Amino acid sequence: MAYMIYQLDDQAVAVGEAELARHISYINALGPRVRMGGPLFDEAASQPKGRLIVADFDTRAEAEAFVAGDPFRQSGRIKTVTIERMSIL
């Protein structure tokens, strides 16, 4: 089943290059289960404000565990998370 993971950042929490690399590696480890994803940008400033990931998980619990293990989540960078089951057209 596909799940949409919509995350918004706490802009007060800085992200270093090493943490960004760990975050990207973490997502890439899902391999072909990732259907699409990428950073979300503020219209006024071209700074990332969060990310959207659509990936296949067997259960919502697996999607939640994936979010919990994200290096950005563990560092406090992610402020809000919305997880929704969805259908890919």
N, C-alpha and C positions, 0 to 999 in steps of 0.2 A: 504494500500500500504506500502511496505517496503521502508525505507530510510536508507542509509548508512551515518553515521556521522563520519567523520575522523577529529580528532583534534590533533594538535601539540602544545606542551607547550612552554611557555617562561620560560626557565630554570632559569632565574634570579629572578623569583617570587617564593618564598618559600611556601611550603604547610605544614601546621600543622596538627596534628592528628584530631583535631576537624573539620577542613575544609575538610579533606579527608572523615571523617565519614558523613558529610553533603552531600558531592558529591555522595557517594555510596548510601545513603538513597534516594537521589533525583532520581537516576537511578532506584533503586529497586522499587520506587513508581509506575513505569510504569507496574510492574507485568509481566503478560504473553505477553504483547506487545513487550517486548525485545526478539528478536530472538537470538542474540548473542552479545557479547561485551567483552571488557577487555583492559588492558593497552598494549601499544606498547613499546618495549624496544630497546634501542640503542645496536647494536651488540658489540661494544667495551666495554662499561660499562653496567652493568646490572641495570641501572637506568631507570625508566619510562620516555618516551619522549612524550607521548600523549596517545590517546585511540581511539578505534574503537567501535562504537555502531551500531547495525542494529536493528531497531525497526519499528513497525507498527504505522503509523500516517495516518489520513484521508487525510491530505493535506500537502504540503510543508510548508505552513505557520505554521502549528502545529509543525512540526519538527524544524523550526526556533525559534519558541517560547520556545520549550523545551531547545534548546541550550542557548538561552538568559537567561533562568532562572537557569541554572546550577551554583552552587556556585563557581566552578572553573572559569567560564566565568566572573562572577561578580567580582571576586578578581583580574582578569587580568592574571591568570595562563595560560589560553588558548590563544595562539598567532594566530593560523590560524584554520579555520574551513572549511571543504568541506562537502556539503550535496548533495547527489545524490539519486534519486529514483532508485530502483532496483527491480529485480525479484529474488526470492529465488528458486533455482533449487531443 
